[in-house]
Amino acid sequence: MTQKQTAGNLFVRPKRHWGAKRIIIHIAVFTLVGTFILSAGIFGRVTLKGRADEYLVSTRVDTLHLDGMDAIKSAMQSVVDDAAVRRAVDQAATSRKRTLKTTIIRMIAQGEEDAAVLQAVADAMLTAAQDRIEDHGAYLAVEKALGEQLDGIKASISELSNERLPQITLTDVRKALSVTTQYYPFMFYHVALITAGSALLLAAAVLLYIWIRFDEENKRRVAEWLEPMDYLAPFMVGILLFTLYPVVRVVVMSFQERFRLDGSYTGWGIGNYEYVLKGIEGTSNYFVQGVRNTVLYVLYTVPASTALAIVIAYLLNQKLRLSALFQTAYFLPMVTSITAVGLVWRWIFNRDFGVLNALLMLFGMDKINWLQEAANSLMVMVIFGIWNTLPFTIILLLSGLQNIDEAYYTVARVDGAKALRIFRRITVPLLAPTIGLVLTINSISAFKVFAEVTVLFNGSPGPAYNMYTVVYYIYEMMHQRLELGRAAAAAIVLFVFIFLFTVAQRYIQRKWNYV
Amino acid sequence: MDKRGKKIAGTMLYVPGVLLMVLGIIYLPITASMSLAVAAALGGAAMTAAGLYLNHSHKTKTLTARTVRYVLLSLGAVIMMFPFYWMLSSAFKTSAEMNLFPPSMAPNNWFDYGNFVVAFETAPFARYFMNSVIVVLSSVVITAFTTILGAFAFSRLKFPGKEILFSLLLSMMMVPFEILVITNYQTIVKIGLSDTLYALVLPFISSIFYTYILRNFFSSIPDGLYWSARVDGCTNWRYLWKIMVPIGRPALMTIILLNAMASWNSFMWPLLVIKRDTNRTLPFGLYSFTTEVGANNELLMAASSVVVMPMILLFFLARKQIVNGVARGGIKG
C-alpha cells in the first residue's frame, strides 16, 4: 500500500465550521447527561428525605410508645405500695403494648399532637388497669395519681421527642441504609450525583455562552481545547473511579478505625494499623504470620526460578531445532489459569494417589503428606510457585539474551574463549540488567501471592491456619469479616514492601536504559 | 593401543552410551522399574564419558554439547509439561483407575469422555463458560476502545498539564490491584452491581499499563505522517482510526491478548464480588466445583481441562505475539 493510494481515499476537504459544531455537540451531550445525572441525584435525595421522614415518625412513635408508656406506668405505680396493684398495672401495660403502638401510629398519621396521643395512651392504660385491679379504692388512687402527673409527663415526653428529632440528619439516615434497599445507589451517592449533574449543566451553560458571544476564531480555539478532553474522557472516567479515587480512599480508610463495609467506623486514628501489626493480645497474629510466609515464599521462589530460568533461557537461545516446540513447552504455564493448574498440582501432591509420592517411592523414600501437614505447606507453595513463575522469567531473560550483540560472541570466539568463559564473562554481565529486572518484578508479584494458597489448600490458609499470606489476610479481612479499614491498613503495609521493590525496578530500568 | 584403535573404541563406547543415557532419562518418569532407568542413565553417562576420554575430537565434543543441551531441555520440557499431561490423562480415567497406587501413566481408554459429561451435569460449566466469554469479550472491546483514545491523546494531542497528568498516571502503575481492590469492592457493592457480570468488567474498563504501551508505540510513528494528513484536511478522528490504529496493530494485538488472558484467568475479583452460581466465571466456577465434588479428582481434572483449553489454543495461535508482549511489557499474564 503506497502513500498516494491511501491519500486518495482518505483525505477529505477541510471543514470550515467544525469548531462551532463541536461546541454544539458538547452542549447537547452535557445537557442531556447532566440532566440525567442531576435528576438521578434529586430522585435519590427525595427518596432519602422520604426515608428520613419515615425514620423521624418511627422515632416519634417509639418515644411516645416506649418512654410514654414507661412514664405513665411508673406514675400509676408511684402511689400504691401494694404488690398486687403494681403487678396488675404491669400486666395492663404488657397486654396493651401492641395495640397501643398501632393506635399511636394511626394518631400520628392523622396529625395529632403528642399531648393528645399521650392522653389516649393514659386512658387506654387506665381502662386496662381497671379490669385488673380488684380493690376499687386502690384503682381510684392510681387514677388520681396519674391525673396529677399526666401534664408533667406530657410535657417531658414531648420535650424528649422534640429533642430526639433534630438529631437525625440525612447523613445519619444515609449511613443507616442497608445496601439491599431499593434505589440504594441513588440515595447513597445523591450529593455526588447532584454535584456532577450540576457541573455538567454549568459547563453546558458556559459553552452556550461561548457559542453565542464568541467569534468564529475563538470558537475554533475553544473547540481545539475541547478535543483532547473528548479523547481522554472515557479513559479518565475509568481511571478516576477505579484507580485514582481508590488510591486516595484506601489511605483515608486505613485511618478510619474499624471501617466496615456498611460504612460505619468508630473514629479516626491508627487503630487499624495497631490491630494489623500487633493483633489481639494472646491470640496468633495472622498478619505477621502472613508477612513471614510471604517473605519466605519470595526468598525461596524468586532466586530459584531465576537461576533455573537463566540456564533454560541460555539453552533455548542457542541454535535449536524444534525451538517452537520447546518454547511452547516452557511458556505454556504462563497462559493457564492458576485455579486450574493449582488443582492439577493438588492432585499431583495427593498423599495417597499422587504421582509425586509415587516418584518418591520409586527412589525408595517414604510418602510425604504434602497438603495436610503444616510443615510441608511452604514447600508445596514454593514448588508450585517456581513452576508457575518459570515461563515468565524465561521469556524476559530470553529476550534479554537476544538483545545482546552477536559481535561480542564472535570476537570472544575468535580470541579462543571457551563456552563457559563466554557465558561467565559476556553473557552474565550483559544480562545483568535483565536479571535485576526479573528479580524485582518476580518479587513484586510473589508478594501478592493469593490464588495459589486458596486453590492448593482448598480455600483455607494452609492445613492448620499456617499459610496466611499478606494478600490472603487482606482478602479475609475484606470478604469474611467485612473489616475494610483493617484490610486497608494491611494493604498499605503491603504497598510499602512493594514500593521498595518498585523503586529498585525503576532504578534498574533507568540505569541501563531498559524498557 | 594405537591412536586409531583408541578413536574407534571411543566411538564404540560413546554412541551407545549417549543412546543409553537418553533412553534412561526419557524413561525415568514413565517407566515401571525406576532402578533400571537410573542404571541405564548412569551407565550411559559413564560410557559416554569413557568414550569421550578415548576419543576427544572436535566433532564428538560438539556432538556431546548438543546432545547434553537437547537432553537437558527435553527433561525440563517434560517436567514443565507434565502437569498438563497429567491433567488430561486423569480427565479420561475412571475413578477406579484414579485410586491406583502407584498411578498408571495413561488411562485405559483415551476416548472415554464420561468425566466431562458428569462434570457438565454436576455444575453449570456451560453457563460459566458463557459468562467468561461475555466478560472477556466486553472487557477486551471496551478496554481497547478507551486505550486507543487515551493513548492517542497522550501521544499526539496537546493539552495543558499533559506531562504532569501522564507522570501521575505512570506513578499509579505501581499500585497493585490488590490494594485498589478494597475500595473497588466497596464501590461495586454500594452502586448495587455486586453479583452481576457488570462488576467483572467495570473496574477494568481503562488500564494505565495498556495505555502506556500503546502510547509508546503511537509516539514512535513519525510526525510527518500526521502533519501531512492534517494539511490534507484529515481530522484527528479519521487519522486515528484510518492510520494510527492500522499501523499500531501489533501493539494493539499485544494489549488485547494480555487483557484477554488476564480477564479469562482472573480469580480474586470474581471471588469477591460474585455470589450466585449463575454469575460465576470459569476459574471461580471451577474453584467452587472442588467443594461440590470433593474427592472426585477425575471430574476436577476434566473441568480443569475445559478451563485451560481455550487459553492453550490461544497460545498456539498467537504464541509469538503473547511472548513478545510479555517480553516487552514485563508483566505477568
Interface residues (C-beta under 8 A of the other chain):
Chain A: T6 A7 L10 F11 V12 R13 P14 K15 W18 V179 Y184 P185 F188 Y189 W225 E227 P228 M229 Y231 L232 P234 F235 M236 V237 G238 I239 L241 F242 T243 L244 Y245 P246 V247 R249 V250 M253 L261 V311 I312 L315 L316 Q318 L320 A324 L325 F326 Q327 T328 A329 Y330 F331 L332 P333 M334 V335 T336 S337 I338 T339 A340 V341 L343 V344 W345 W347 I348 N350 D352 F353 G354 V355 N357 A358 L359 M361 L362 F363 W387 L390 P391 F392 I395 L396 L398 S399 A419 L437 I441 I444 S445 K448 F450 A451 T454 V455 N458 G459 V471 I474 Y475 M478 H479 L484 A487 A488 A491 I492 L494 F495 I498 F499 T502 V515
Chain B: P29 M34 A65 R69 L72 L73 G76 A77 I79 M80 M81 P83 F84 W86 M87 S90 M98 N99 L100 F101 P102 P103 F145 T146 T147 L149 G150 F152 A153 L157 K158 F159 K162 L169 M172 M174 V175 P176 E178 I179 L180 V181 I182 T183 N184 Y185 Q186 T187 V189 K190 I191 G192 L202 P203 F204 I205 S206 I208 T211 N216 A229 D232 G233 C234 T235 N236 R238 K242 I243 M261 W264 N265 F267 M268 L271 L272 L282 P283 F284 L286 Y287 T290 T291 N297 L300 M301 S304 S305 V307 V308 M311 I312 L314 F315 F316 R319 I322 V323 V326 A327 R328 G330 I331 K332 G333
